[in-house]
Amino acid sequence: MIPKPETLALERAKLAETYRSEREAGIAWPDSVETVTDPILTPFVRAVISEGYRVKCSRGGCADIEVCPACRRPNRYTFVKDPDGAEIKRCAVCHH
């Protein structure tokens, strides 16, 4: 399974720690040092990236995201494994 459950759990814990430390420092959410701080999408994407994939992007640099056929949410990313270029599609919500 990609991402592995333990990798996803680690990335969720890292983001939770960032939220906690910023709250303690009095940093308001809009002023967060994190550029992406979604509690579902951010750990999911970071977990897949840490397993050796990159997010497939359009020529304009936007992530290739589509509606998931399983859960019908617009959170299905295309990832590419380098150097062979193998592509996988995974939903950040239901992982299909």
Secondary structure as UniProt FT lines:
FT   HELIX           5..24
FT   TURN            25..26
FT   HELIX           29..31
FT   TURN            39..40
FT   HELIX           41..50
FT   TURN            51..52
FT   STRAND          53..55
FT   TURN            59..60
FT   STRAND          65..66
FT   TURN            69..71
FT   STRAND          76..81
FT   TURN            82..85
FT   STRAND          86..91
FT   TURN            92..94
//
